[in-house]
Every structure is written in C-alpha cells, then in structure tokens.
Amino acid sequence: MRVVVAEDLFLLREGLVRLLSARGFAIVAATDSAPGLLDALLEHRPDLAVVDIRLPPTHTDDGLRAALTARERIPGLPILLLSQYVEQIYAEELLADRAGGVGYLLKDRVFSDDQFVDAIRTVAAGGTVMDPAVVTRLLGRRSRGGDGGTLARLTERERQVLELMAEGRSNSAIAGRLFVSEKAVSKHSTSIFTKLDLPPSEDDNRRVLAVLAYLMAQPKG
C-alpha cells in the first residue's frame, strides 16, 4: 500500500514513516507542509494519506484544506486525519462528500501500532474510522442542536450501537464490546436505520458513513 505522510514535527513524522515502513507500507512521500502535501498527493495519487490537520504555513487547518483539495481532484482519495484536538467542523468537512475512505484519530489516543495499522487499512478500503471522542462530540452536538427529535427516537442501547458503528466497528466487535449477541446487534442496527429513515446497505462502512452524513445534515440550531 502506497502512503503519503504529512506531519510538521520531525520526530513524529519520522516515527510514522519508520512504523509504517516496518509494517510493509510504501511511503511515497513524507512532507512537513500543506503545499508539500497537496503536491505529493496530486503527483503520487497514493492509496492513503496520513495527515496532521494543523500544518504550515498557518498551523490552523492547512493540512485538512490540502487534503480536501486533493480529494476534490481525486474523488474518494482515502484520508486519515491526525489531530490533538476534537473539532466537529473538521470531522464534518471530512465527511461532507459521503464518499467513504475517511478517518479522524486523536494523537494521544492511539495506543498501539496494531490499532493504528487497522485504522489505516479500514480507511484505505473505503471505510470510516472515528475516534470515540469525536463520535461522542458529533452525536452530542446533534442531540442538542435542534434535530427535530430524530436521535431521541433511539433507545439508549441503540445509541450505544450507533456510536460503535460510527467508529467503524463490525457487528461482531460491537457485540463483544456490549456483551450481547451478534444477532442482537443486527436487530438494533435494523431498528436504528428504520428510525433514521436510512435505506439498508450490505456495506457496513458505507452504512456508517451514511449515519454520520445524516446526522451532520440536520439543522445545527
């Protein structure tokens, strides 16, 4: 798998390159700025970009902007954002095109190389991976923000299942996390989509993206 890494801190950038190289990924470019990221993405068209949101020149959201610009030119380009902060607007912009292949992880909540590599493979395959803190913030914002009571239709258990689905977890993983059967998770999932007026899908990753896109499409109040 061909990967572009964008991180302005030297030690972290080199650490990412070494980690991913050791796990069999081909690092086609490693850059420390948003302009460098955009150039690398358009030139190499990688299988995935690992992007720090706050890159030079302004250290605000330059990394995100460069990634979104590249994704407009290369539809579906998988992007995995890394950040120190939970910012709803960044997650919303990343998910806005509903094309899948997106992720948002917090740097201080990646606890193992296996966890990180799993996230990369999920995003590269067109899936969605969101840190639980980001998901919780998104869902909490929508439940407070005048969504017409849509989320209020869900039971507490359905909300738990929805949050875990939004993190990119499979039904079996959700079942293990909640100590219920996989059949029960499937039943809850069906109920969630019925209540949210979402069409059924055989693709779990597309389903997760549809849920998040639906939530973010509601009025913000």
Residue frames as a rotation matrix with the C-alpha (Angstrom) as fourth column:
MET 1
0.572 0.821 0.000 0.00
0.821 -0.572 0.000 0.00
0.000 0.000 -1.000 0.00
ARG 2
-0.393 -0.711 0.584 1.35
0.727 -0.629 -0.276 3.42
0.563 0.316 0.763 -1.02
VAL 3
0.517 0.548 -0.658 1.12
0.854 -0.378 0.357 6.11
-0.053 -0.746 -0.663 1.67
VAL 4
-0.138 -0.489 0.861 1.80
0.273 -0.854 -0.442 9.84
0.952 0.174 0.251 1.91
VAL 5
0.158 0.096 -0.983 2.58
0.987 0.012 0.160 11.18
0.027 -0.995 -0.093 5.40
ALA 6
-0.028 -0.128 0.991 2.13
0.221 -0.968 -0.119 14.86
0.975 0.216 0.055 6.33
GLU 7
0.766 0.145 -0.627 3.36
0.637 -0.040 0.769 15.94
0.087 -0.989 -0.123 9.77
ASP 8
0.686 -0.490 0.538 5.35
-0.179 -0.831 -0.527 19.06
0.705 0.265 -0.658 10.63
LEU 9
0.610 -0.494 0.620 7.05
-0.726 -0.035 0.687 17.70
-0.317 -0.869 -0.380 13.77
PHE 10
-0.028 -0.738 -0.674 10.25
-0.908 0.301 -0.291 15.96
0.417 0.604 -0.679 12.67
LEU 11
-0.825 -0.372 0.426 10.32
-0.540 0.740 -0.400 13.23
-0.166 -0.560 -0.812 15.30
LEU 12
-0.060 0.887 0.459 6.66
-0.292 0.424 -0.857 12.32
-0.955 -0.185 0.234 14.85
ARG 13
0.593 0.246 -0.767 6.95
-0.786 -0.030 -0.618 12.37
-0.175 0.969 0.176 11.07
GLU 14
-0.323 -0.807 -0.494 10.00
-0.831 0.491 -0.260 10.12
0.452 0.327 -0.830 11.13
GLY 15
-0.720 0.117 0.684 8.31
-0.448 0.674 -0.587 7.88
-0.530 -0.729 -0.433 13.67
LEU 16
0.385 0.923 0.029 5.29
-0.474 0.225 -0.852 7.45
-0.792 0.314 0.524 11.41
VAL 17
0.410 -0.305 -0.860 7.50
-0.878 0.125 -0.463 6.71
0.248 0.944 -0.216 8.41
ARG 18
-0.663 -0.748 -0.016 9.51
-0.703 0.630 -0.329 4.10
0.256 -0.207 -0.944 10.31
LEU 19
-0.454 0.582 0.675 6.44
-0.407 0.539 -0.738 2.49
-0.793 -0.609 -0.007 11.86
LEU 20
0.587 0.780 -0.218 4.56
-0.529 0.166 -0.832 2.20
-0.613 0.604 0.510 8.58
SER 21
0.160 -0.622 -0.766 7.62
-0.909 0.210 -0.359 1.07
0.384 0.754 -0.532 6.65
ALA 22
-0.780 -0.490 0.388 8.22
-0.619 0.695 -0.366 -1.66
-0.090 -0.526 -0.846 9.21
ARG 23
-0.224 0.799 0.558 4.64
-0.176 0.530 -0.829 -2.85
-0.959 -0.284 0.022 8.73
GLY 24
-0.397 -0.068 0.915 5.05
0.688 0.638 0.346 -3.20
-0.607 0.767 -0.207 4.98
PHE 25
0.736 0.669 -0.105 3.67
0.457 -0.605 -0.652 0.13
-0.500 0.432 -0.751 3.73
ALA 26
-0.172 -0.759 0.628 5.47
0.978 -0.206 0.020 2.03
0.114 0.618 0.778 0.96
ILE 27
0.339 0.219 -0.915 5.98
0.467 -0.883 -0.039 5.67
-0.816 -0.414 -0.402 1.96
VAL 28
0.247 -0.195 0.949 5.99
0.961 -0.079 -0.266 7.53
0.126 0.978 0.168 -1.34
ALA 29
-0.177 -0.338 0.924 6.32
0.173 -0.935 -0.309 10.96
0.969 0.105 0.224 0.28
ALA 30
0.194 0.194 -0.962 6.73
0.981 -0.028 0.192 12.48
0.010 -0.981 -0.195 3.74
THR 31
-0.238 -0.189 0.953 6.18
0.460 -0.886 -0.061 16.22
0.856 0.424 0.297 3.97
ASP 32
-0.562 -0.057 -0.825 6.03
0.815 -0.209 -0.540 18.92
-0.142 -0.976 0.164 6.65
SER 33
-0.794 0.285 -0.536 3.72
-0.229 -0.958 -0.171 21.48
-0.563 -0.013 0.827 4.99
ALA 34
0.184 0.966 0.179 0.30
0.044 0.174 -0.984 21.80
-0.982 0.189 -0.011 3.37
PRO 35
0.483 -0.033 -0.875 1.67
-0.828 -0.344 -0.443 22.85
-0.287 0.938 -0.194 -0.05
GLY 36
-0.613 -0.773 -0.165 4.05
-0.790 0.594 0.154 19.90
-0.021 0.224 -0.974 0.04
LEU 37
-0.539 0.511 0.670 1.15
-0.016 0.789 -0.615 17.60
-0.842 -0.342 -0.417 0.94
LEU 38
0.520 0.803 -0.293 -1.02
-0.297 -0.152 -0.943 18.78
-0.801 0.577 0.159 -1.94
ASP 39
0.147 -0.555 -0.818 1.84
-0.989 -0.080 -0.124 18.39
0.003 0.828 -0.561 -4.41
ALA 40
-0.805 -0.523 0.280 2.62
-0.549 0.836 -0.016 14.90
-0.226 -0.166 -0.960 -3.12
LEU 41
-0.225 0.810 0.541 -0.99
0.006 0.557 -0.831 13.75
-0.974 -0.184 -0.130 -3.28
LEU 42
0.672 0.517 -0.530 -1.54
-0.471 -0.254 -0.845 15.01
-0.571 0.818 0.073 -6.82
GLU 43
-0.037 -0.779 -0.626 1.77
-0.995 0.089 -0.053 13.62
0.097 0.620 -0.778 -8.03
HIS 44
-0.876 -0.475 0.082 1.72
-0.482 0.860 -0.168 10.19
0.010 -0.187 -0.982 -6.39
ARG 45
0.050 0.979 -0.197 -2.05
-0.836 0.149 0.527 9.54
0.546 0.138 0.827 -6.02
PRO 46
-0.843 -0.526 0.110 -1.42
-0.487 0.661 -0.570 7.23
0.227 -0.535 -0.814 -3.05
ASP 47
-0.378 0.694 -0.613 -3.68
0.405 0.720 0.564 4.57
0.833 -0.034 -0.553 -1.57
LEU 48
0.603 0.541 -0.586 -3.91
0.765 -0.184 0.617 6.65
0.226 -0.821 -0.525 1.63
ALA 49
-0.153 -0.628 0.763 -2.78
0.054 -0.777 -0.628 9.95
0.987 -0.054 0.153 3.14
VAL 50
0.246 0.116 -0.962 -2.00
0.957 0.126 0.260 10.28
0.152 -0.985 -0.080 6.85
VAL 51
-0.142 -0.159 0.977 -2.44
0.411 -0.908 -0.088 13.99
0.901 0.389 0.194 7.55
ASP 52
-0.560 -0.040 -0.828 -1.88
0.777 -0.373 -0.507 16.28
-0.288 -0.927 0.240 10.51
ILE 53
0.477 0.848 0.233 -4.67
0.879 -0.452 -0.152 18.86
-0.023 0.278 -0.960 10.43
ARG 54
0.938 -0.112 -0.328 -2.50
-0.026 -0.967 0.254 21.79
-0.345 -0.229 -0.910 11.55
LEU 55
0.250 -0.858 0.449 0.38
0.939 0.329 0.105 22.19
-0.237 0.395 0.887 9.12
PRO 56
-0.427 -0.442 -0.789 2.44
0.125 -0.893 0.433 25.17
-0.896 0.086 0.436 7.95
PRO 57
-0.466 -0.711 0.526 2.16
0.434 -0.702 -0.565 27.79
0.771 -0.035 0.636 6.69
THR 58
-0.139 0.447 0.883 -0.51
-0.532 -0.786 0.315 28.97
0.835 -0.426 0.347 9.16
HIS 59
-0.937 -0.234 -0.260 -0.72
0.047 0.654 -0.755 25.98
0.347 -0.720 -0.601 11.54
THR 60
-0.397 0.879 0.263 -4.53
-0.845 -0.239 -0.478 26.22
-0.358 -0.412 0.838 11.60
ASP 61
0.369 0.569 0.735 -6.32
-0.170 0.819 -0.548 23.81
-0.914 0.077 0.399 9.27
ASP 62
0.051 -0.425 -0.904 -3.90
-0.944 -0.315 0.095 23.86
-0.325 0.849 -0.418 6.34
GLY 63
-0.877 -0.418 0.236 -3.42
-0.350 0.893 0.282 20.09
-0.329 0.164 -0.930 6.35
LEU 64
-0.235 0.891 0.387 -7.15
0.394 0.452 -0.800 19.48
-0.888 -0.036 -0.458 6.17
ARG 65
0.471 0.438 -0.766 -7.58
-0.420 -0.652 -0.631 22.05
-0.776 0.619 -0.123 3.39
ALA 66
-0.367 -0.697 -0.616 -4.84
-0.905 0.113 0.411 20.49
-0.217 0.708 -0.672 1.30
ALA 67
-0.880 0.066 0.470 -6.30
0.044 0.997 -0.057 17.02
-0.473 -0.029 -0.881 1.80
LEU 68
0.087 0.995 0.050 -9.81
0.300 0.021 -0.954 18.17
-0.950 0.098 -0.296 0.83
THR 69
0.280 -0.065 -0.958 -8.49
-0.774 -0.606 -0.185 19.96
-0.568 0.793 -0.221 -2.26
ALA 70
-0.752 -0.617 -0.230 -6.70
-0.644 0.616 0.455 16.78
-0.139 0.490 -0.861 -3.34
ARG 71
-0.672 0.559 0.485 -9.82
0.309 0.807 -0.503 14.75
-0.673 -0.188 -0.716 -2.65
GLU 72
0.349 0.771 -0.533 -11.84
-0.251 -0.471 -0.846 17.03
-0.903 0.429 0.029 -4.92
ARG 73
0.102 -0.408 -0.907 -9.38
-0.986 -0.161 -0.038 16.34
-0.130 0.899 -0.419 -7.72
ILE 74
-0.748 -0.305 -0.590 -9.01
-0.365 0.931 -0.018 12.65
0.555 0.202 -0.807 -6.87
PRO 75
0.159 0.923 0.350 -12.52
-0.864 -0.042 0.502 11.56
0.478 -0.382 0.791 -5.78
GLY 76
0.914 0.325 -0.242 -12.52
-0.163 0.842 0.514 9.04
0.371 -0.430 0.823 -2.96
LEU 77
-0.055 -0.997 -0.063 -8.85
-0.140 0.070 -0.988 9.57
0.989 -0.045 -0.143 -2.06
PRO 78
0.572 0.315 -0.757 -8.60
0.616 0.446 0.650 7.94
0.542 -0.838 0.061 1.40
ILE 79
-0.124 -0.537 0.834 -7.66
-0.266 -0.792 -0.549 10.44
0.956 -0.290 -0.044 4.11
LEU 80
0.400 0.168 -0.901 -6.79
0.793 0.429 0.432 9.68
0.459 -0.887 0.038 7.74
LEU 81
0.344 -0.208 0.915 -6.57
-0.250 -0.960 -0.124 12.85
0.905 -0.186 -0.383 9.84
LEU 82
-0.031 -0.389 -0.921 -4.45
0.907 0.376 -0.189 13.02
0.420 -0.841 0.341 12.97
SER 83
0.127 0.128 0.984 -5.07
-0.098 -0.985 0.141 15.76
0.987 -0.114 -0.113 15.50
GLN 84
-0.880 -0.367 -0.301 -4.50
0.291 0.082 -0.953 16.75
0.374 -0.927 0.035 19.10
TYR 85
-0.807 0.589 -0.042 -7.99
-0.430 -0.635 -0.642 18.22
-0.404 -0.500 0.766 19.25
VAL 86
-0.445 0.787 0.427 -11.62
0.813 0.555 -0.175 17.24
-0.375 0.269 -0.887 18.82
GLU 87
-0.730 0.218 -0.647 -13.03
-0.352 -0.932 0.084 19.68
-0.585 0.289 0.757 16.28
GLN 88
0.036 0.842 0.538 -16.54
0.296 0.505 -0.811 18.91
-0.954 0.188 -0.232 14.97
ILE 89
0.620 0.258 -0.741 -16.11
-0.507 -0.589 -0.629 21.15
-0.599 0.766 -0.234 11.95
TYR 90
-0.398 -0.834 -0.382 -13.10
-0.880 0.229 0.417 19.15
-0.260 0.502 -0.825 10.77
ALA 91
-0.734 0.189 0.652 -14.98
0.124 0.982 -0.146 15.87
-0.667 -0.026 -0.744 11.03
GLU 92
0.321 0.946 -0.051 -17.98
0.174 -0.112 -0.978 17.36
-0.931 0.305 -0.200 9.24
GLU 93
0.388 -0.228 -0.893 -15.92
-0.823 -0.521 -0.225 18.71
-0.414 0.823 -0.390 6.35
LEU 94
-0.702 -0.708 0.076 -14.08
-0.623 0.662 0.416 15.41
-0.345 0.245 -0.906 6.01
LEU 95
-0.660 0.502 0.558 -17.35
0.364 0.864 -0.346 13.50
-0.657 -0.025 -0.754 5.80
ALA 96
-0.222 0.690 -0.689 -19.23
-0.419 -0.705 -0.572 16.00
-0.880 0.162 0.446 3.67
ASP 97
-0.400 0.057 -0.915 -18.88
-0.916 0.003 0.401 14.25
0.025 0.998 0.051 0.31
ARG 98
0.400 0.658 0.638 -20.20
-0.730 0.650 -0.212 10.94
-0.554 -0.381 0.740 1.73
ALA 99
0.475 -0.261 -0.840 -17.70
-0.735 0.408 -0.542 9.01
0.484 0.875 0.002 -0.38
GLY 100
0.988 -0.149 -0.046 -16.13
0.149 0.813 0.562 6.96
-0.046 -0.562 0.826 2.41
GLY 101
0.332 -0.942 0.053 -12.43
0.771 0.239 -0.590 6.37
0.543 0.237 0.806 2.93
VAL 102
0.139 -0.237 0.962 -12.08
-0.305 -0.934 -0.186 8.81
0.942 -0.268 -0.202 5.83
GLY 103
0.293 -0.062 -0.954 -10.77
0.816 0.537 0.215 8.76
0.499 -0.841 0.208 9.38
TYR 104
0.274 -0.194 0.942 -10.17
-0.397 -0.915 -0.073 11.12
0.876 -0.354 -0.328 12.31
LEU 105
0.459 -0.221 -0.860 -7.92
0.714 0.668 0.210 9.97
0.528 -0.711 0.465 15.13
LEU 106
0.894 -0.215 0.394 -6.59
-0.395 -0.793 0.464 11.84
0.212 -0.570 -0.794 18.14
LYS 107
0.161 -0.949 -0.273 -2.82
-0.443 0.178 -0.879 11.56
0.882 0.262 -0.392 18.50
ASP 108
-0.591 -0.467 0.657 -2.84
-0.768 0.077 -0.636 10.91
0.246 -0.881 -0.405 22.22
ARG 109
0.178 0.720 0.671 -5.46
-0.768 0.528 -0.362 8.16
-0.615 -0.451 0.647 21.92
VAL 110
0.649 -0.135 -0.749 -3.60
-0.490 0.680 -0.546 5.88
0.582 0.721 0.375 19.50
PHE 111
0.571 -0.300 0.764 -2.27
-0.762 0.154 0.629 3.30
-0.306 -0.942 -0.140 21.93
SER 112
0.096 -0.568 0.818 -0.70
0.052 0.823 0.566 0.64
-0.994 -0.012 0.108 19.69
ASP 113
-0.696 -0.409 -0.591 0.72
-0.553 -0.220 0.804 0.12
-0.458 0.886 -0.073 16.24
ASP 114
-0.836 0.455 0.306 -1.87
0.534 0.804 0.264 -2.61
-0.126 0.384 -0.915 15.60
GLN 115
0.089 0.897 -0.434 -4.70
0.639 -0.386 -0.666 -0.15
-0.764 -0.218 -0.607 16.33
PHE 116
-0.019 -0.175 -0.984 -3.17
-0.417 -0.894 0.166 2.43
-0.909 0.414 -0.056 14.01
VAL 117
-0.914 -0.372 -0.162 -2.50
-0.311 0.387 0.868 -0.03
-0.261 0.843 -0.470 11.18
ASP 118
-0.534 0.801 0.272 -6.04
0.772 0.593 -0.228 -1.42
-0.344 0.088 -0.935 11.45
ALA 119
0.261 0.623 -0.737 -7.39
0.240 -0.782 -0.576 2.12
-0.935 -0.027 -0.353 11.10
ILE 120
-0.406 -0.510 -0.758 -5.22
-0.610 -0.466 0.640 2.73
-0.680 0.723 -0.122 8.04
ARG 121
-0.982 0.017 0.187 -6.38
0.134 0.760 0.637 -0.46
-0.131 0.650 -0.748 6.34
THR 122
-0.192 0.981 -0.034 -10.04
0.789 0.134 -0.599 0.32
-0.583 -0.142 -0.800 7.09
VAL 123
0.267 0.253 -0.930 -9.83
-0.146 -0.943 -0.298 3.82
-0.953 0.215 -0.215 5.66
ALA 124
-0.647 -0.603 -0.467 -7.82
-0.562 -0.038 0.826 2.69
-0.516 0.797 -0.314 2.62
ALA 125
-0.873 0.367 0.321 -10.53
0.462 0.834 0.303 0.12
-0.156 0.413 -0.897 1.90
GLY 126
-0.571 0.672 0.473 -13.18
0.077 -0.529 0.845 2.87
0.818 0.519 0.250 1.79
GLY 127
0.098 0.621 -0.778 -14.29
0.860 0.340 0.380 2.61
0.500 -0.706 -0.501 5.40
THR 128
0.336 0.122 0.934 -14.76
-0.241 -0.947 0.211 5.14
0.910 -0.296 -0.289 8.18
VAL 129
0.001 -0.381 -0.925 -12.76
0.879 0.442 -0.181 5.31
0.477 -0.812 0.335 11.41
MET 130
0.228 0.126 0.965 -13.55
-0.204 -0.963 0.174 7.95
0.952 -0.237 -0.194 14.01
ASP 131
-0.851 -0.504 -0.147 -12.10
0.082 0.149 -0.985 8.32
0.519 -0.851 -0.086 17.48
PRO 132
-0.202 0.831 -0.518 -14.82
0.914 0.350 0.205 7.68
0.352 -0.432 -0.830 20.08
ALA 133
-0.391 0.022 -0.920 -14.33
0.591 -0.760 -0.269 11.18
-0.705 -0.649 0.285 21.48
VAL 134
-0.954 0.056 -0.295 -15.06
-0.257 -0.663 0.703 12.67
-0.156 0.747 0.647 18.04
VAL 135
-0.615 0.762 -0.202 -18.13
0.340 0.488 0.804 10.48
0.711 0.426 -0.559 17.61
THR 136
-0.210 0.522 -0.827 -19.45
0.974 0.038 -0.223 11.38
-0.085 -0.852 -0.516 21.05
ARG 137
-0.654 -0.094 -0.751 -18.98
0.180 -0.983 -0.033 15.09
-0.735 -0.157 0.660 20.35
LEU 138
-0.937 0.311 -0.157 -20.77
-0.232 -0.221 0.947 14.80
0.260 0.924 0.279 17.00
LEU 139
-0.392 0.833 -0.391 -23.70
0.603 0.553 0.575 12.86
0.695 -0.010 -0.719 18.40
GLY 140
-0.282 0.250 -0.926 -23.96
0.881 -0.315 -0.354 15.12
-0.380 -0.915 -0.132 21.44
ARG 141
-0.877 -0.077 -0.475 -23.95
-0.073 -0.954 0.290 18.21
-0.475 0.289 0.831 19.26
ARG 142
-0.787 0.605 -0.121 -26.74
-0.104 0.063 0.993 16.84
0.609 0.793 0.014 17.10
SER 143
-0.265 0.732 -0.628 -28.87
0.848 0.487 0.210 15.75
0.459 -0.477 -0.749 20.03
ARG 144
-0.291 0.111 -0.950 -28.62
0.684 -0.670 -0.288 19.29
-0.669 -0.734 0.119 21.48
GLY 145
-0.827 -0.364 -0.428 -28.87
0.045 -0.801 0.596 21.10
-0.560 0.474 0.679 18.17
GLY 146
-0.111 0.864 -0.492 -32.49
-0.645 -0.439 -0.625 21.03
-0.756 0.248 0.606 17.07
ASP 147
-0.930 -0.299 -0.215 -32.55
-0.357 0.584 0.729 17.79
-0.092 0.755 -0.649 15.10
GLY 148
-0.219 0.941 -0.257 -36.32
-0.840 -0.047 0.541 17.50
0.497 0.334 0.801 15.40
GLY 149
0.264 0.330 0.906 -36.08
-0.859 0.508 0.065 14.69
-0.439 -0.795 0.418 17.90
THR 150
0.511 -0.068 -0.857 -34.56
-0.629 0.649 -0.427 12.24
0.585 0.757 0.289 15.41
LEU 151
-0.508 -0.788 -0.348 -31.95
-0.273 0.530 -0.803 10.92
0.817 -0.313 -0.484 17.81
ALA 152
-0.543 0.375 0.751 -34.49
-0.826 -0.074 -0.559 10.98
-0.154 -0.924 0.350 20.61
ARG 153
0.509 0.754 -0.415 -36.24
-0.821 0.571 0.031 8.12
0.261 0.325 0.909 18.83
LEU 154
0.000 -0.612 -0.791 -33.32
-0.214 0.773 -0.597 5.85
0.977 0.170 -0.131 19.61
THR 155
0.953 0.213 -0.216 -33.14
0.131 0.354 0.926 3.80
0.273 -0.911 0.309 22.76
GLU 156
0.598 -0.775 0.203 -30.05
-0.687 -0.365 0.628 4.04
-0.413 -0.515 -0.751 24.95
ARG 157
0.170 -0.523 0.835 -28.81
0.180 0.850 0.496 0.70
-0.969 0.066 0.238 23.61
GLU 158
0.669 0.125 0.733 -29.36
0.734 0.046 -0.678 1.82
-0.118 0.991 -0.061 20.02
ARG 159
0.916 -0.390 0.091 -27.34
-0.374 -0.915 -0.149 4.97
0.142 0.102 -0.985 20.68
GLN 160
0.314 -0.832 0.458 -24.53
-0.483 0.276 0.831 2.81
-0.818 -0.482 -0.315 22.04
VAL 161
0.252 -0.152 0.956 -24.63
0.644 0.763 -0.049 0.63
-0.722 0.628 0.290 18.94
LEU 162
0.911 0.151 0.384 -24.71
0.396 -0.583 -0.710 3.72
0.116 0.799 -0.591 16.70
GLU 163
0.724 -0.690 0.007 -21.64
-0.640 -0.667 0.382 5.22
-0.259 -0.280 -0.924 18.35
LEU 164
0.026 -0.734 0.678 -19.69
-0.171 0.665 0.727 1.98
-0.985 -0.135 -0.108 17.96
MET 165
0.500 0.214 0.839 -20.84
0.756 0.365 -0.544 1.63
-0.422 0.906 0.021 14.36
ALA 166
0.993 -0.071 0.090 -19.63
-0.021 -0.884 -0.467 5.16
0.113 0.462 -0.880 13.68
GLU 167
0.377 -0.911 0.165 -16.20
-0.646 -0.131 0.752 4.18
-0.663 -0.390 -0.639 14.99
GLY 168
0.035 -0.333 -0.942 -16.04
-0.950 0.283 -0.135 1.65
0.312 0.899 -0.306 12.16
ARG 169
-0.653 -0.284 0.702 -16.60
-0.597 0.763 -0.247 -1.45
-0.466 -0.580 -0.668 14.31
SER 170
-0.693 0.397 -0.602 -18.10
-0.279 0.623 0.731 -4.60
0.665 0.674 -0.321 12.84
ASN 171
0.377 0.914 0.151 -21.23
-0.604 0.119 0.788 -6.22
0.702 -0.388 0.597 14.29
SER 172
0.522 -0.228 -0.822 -19.12
0.497 0.864 0.076 -8.88
0.693 -0.448 0.564 15.94
ALA 173
-0.613 -0.790 0.020 -16.86
0.493 -0.402 -0.771 -6.26
0.617 -0.463 0.636 17.52
ILE 174
-0.394 0.571 0.720 -19.88
-0.632 -0.737 0.239 -4.32
0.667 -0.361 0.651 18.77
ALA 175
0.626 0.647 -0.436 -21.36
-0.186 0.667 0.722 -7.49
0.757 -0.371 0.538 20.23
GLY 176
0.088 -0.690 -0.718 -18.14
0.765 0.509 -0.395 -8.16
0.638 -0.515 0.573 22.12
ARG 177
-0.782 -0.403 0.477 -17.97
0.100 -0.835 -0.541 -4.60
0.616 -0.375 0.693 23.40
LEU 178
-0.303 0.773 0.558 -21.57
-0.830 -0.502 0.244 -4.57
0.469 -0.389 0.793 24.65
PHE 179
-0.920 -0.122 0.373 -21.64
-0.309 0.811 -0.496 -8.21
-0.242 -0.572 -0.784 25.81
VAL 180
0.209 0.975 0.068 -24.61
-0.580 0.180 -0.794 -9.10
-0.787 0.127 0.604 23.62
SER 181
0.066 -0.137 0.988 -25.08
0.547 0.834 0.079 -11.49
-0.835 0.535 0.130 20.71
GLU 182
-0.907 -0.410 -0.098 -24.25
0.113 -0.461 0.880 -10.55
-0.406 0.787 0.465 17.14
LYS 183
-0.463 0.828 0.316 -27.88
0.792 0.227 0.567 -11.24
0.398 0.513 -0.761 16.29
ALA 184
0.330 0.570 -0.752 -28.94
0.856 -0.517 -0.016 -8.63
-0.398 -0.639 -0.659 18.85
VAL 185
-0.426 -0.569 -0.703 -26.58
0.160 -0.813 0.560 -6.09
-0.890 0.126 0.437 17.30
SER 186
-0.931 0.114 0.347 -28.05
0.353 0.042 0.935 -6.79
0.092 0.993 -0.079 13.87
LYS 187
-0.005 0.996 -0.086 -31.54
0.971 0.026 0.237 -6.26
0.239 -0.082 -0.968 15.26
HIS 188
0.231 0.015 -0.973 -30.53
0.560 -0.820 0.121 -2.96
-0.796 -0.573 -0.198 16.88
SER 189
-0.776 -0.598 -0.200 -28.86
0.157 -0.490 0.857 -1.84
-0.610 0.634 0.475 13.63
THR 190
-0.631 0.621 0.466 -32.00
0.685 0.162 0.711 -2.51
0.365 0.767 -0.527 11.62
SER 191
0.349 0.793 -0.499 -34.04
0.933 -0.344 0.105 -0.53
-0.088 -0.503 -0.860 14.13
ILE 192
-0.178 -0.518 -0.837 -31.57
0.390 -0.818 0.423 2.37
-0.904 -0.251 0.347 14.01
PHE 193
-0.961 -0.257 0.099 -31.78
0.178 -0.306 0.935 2.69
-0.210 0.917 0.340 10.25
THR 194
-0.257 0.945 0.201 -35.54
0.877 0.141 0.460 2.43
0.406 0.295 -0.865 10.30
LYS 195
0.425 0.431 -0.796 -35.80
0.807 -0.578 0.118 5.23
-0.410 -0.693 -0.594 12.85
LEU 196
-0.233 -0.606 -0.761 -33.30
0.094 -0.792 0.603 7.40
-0.968 0.069 0.241 10.96
ASP 197
0.746 0.647 -0.160 -35.06
-0.119 -0.107 -0.987 6.80
-0.655 0.755 -0.003 7.64
LEU 198
-0.142 -0.872 -0.468 -31.90
-0.877 -0.109 0.468 5.39
-0.459 0.477 -0.749 6.05
PRO 199
0.644 0.388 -0.659 -32.01
-0.699 0.649 -0.301 2.71
0.311 0.655 0.689 3.34
PRO 200
0.786 -0.357 0.504 -30.50
-0.063 0.766 0.640 -0.69
-0.615 -0.535 0.580 4.15
SER 201
0.492 -0.706 -0.509 -26.99
-0.810 -0.157 -0.565 -1.47
0.319 0.691 -0.649 2.93
GLU 202
0.937 -0.216 -0.276 -24.86
0.255 0.961 0.111 -4.58
0.241 -0.174 0.955 2.84
ASP 203
0.033 -0.976 0.215 -21.71
0.484 -0.172 -0.858 -2.49
0.874 0.133 0.467 3.19
ASP 204
0.433 0.146 -0.889 -21.00
0.901 -0.078 0.426 -1.77
-0.007 -0.986 -0.166 6.86
ASN 205
-0.559 -0.730 -0.393 -18.56
0.717 -0.664 0.213 1.05
-0.416 -0.163 0.895 6.07
ARG 206
-0.758 0.370 0.537 -20.98
0.212 -0.639 0.740 2.81
0.617 0.674 0.405 3.74
ARG 207
0.280 0.901 -0.332 -23.64
0.638 0.083 0.765 2.37
0.717 -0.427 -0.551 6.35
VAL 208
0.051 -0.359 -0.932 -21.50
0.929 -0.326 0.176 4.08
-0.367 -0.874 0.317 8.98
LEU 209
-0.898 -0.436 0.055 -20.80
0.418 -0.810 0.411 6.94
-0.135 0.393 0.910 6.62
ALA 210
-0.384 0.839 0.385 -24.49
0.340 -0.260 0.904 7.31
0.859 0.478 -0.185 5.81
VAL 211
0.401 0.510 -0.761 -25.34
0.882 0.009 0.471 7.55
0.247 -0.860 -0.446 9.50
LEU 212
-0.280 -0.597 -0.752 -22.75
0.750 -0.625 0.217 10.24
-0.599 -0.503 0.623 10.12
ALA 213
-0.929 -0.043 0.367 -23.69
0.306 -0.645 0.701 12.15
0.207 0.763 0.612 6.99
TYR 214
-0.014 0.998 0.063 -27.34
0.589 -0.043 0.807 12.04
0.808 0.049 -0.587 8.02
LEU 215
0.337 0.100 -0.936 -26.57
0.926 -0.213 0.311 13.33
-0.168 -0.972 -0.164 11.50
MET 216
-0.569 -0.667 -0.482 -24.46
0.556 -0.743 0.372 16.16
-0.606 -0.057 0.793 10.15
ALA 217
-0.753 0.342 0.562 -27.15
0.433 -0.385 0.815 17.16
0.495 0.857 0.141 7.66
GLN 218
0.197 0.878 -0.436 -29.56
0.948 -0.058 0.312 18.03
0.249 -0.475 -0.844 10.45
PRO 219
0.549 0.038 0.835 -30.04
0.043 -0.999 0.017 21.71
0.835 0.027 -0.550 11.44
LYS 220
-0.376 -0.844 -0.382 -27.38
0.531 0.142 -0.835 22.85
0.759 -0.517 0.395 13.88
GLY 221
0.512 0.700 -0.497 -29.67
0.806 -0.192 0.560 25.06
0.297 -0.687 -0.663 15.92
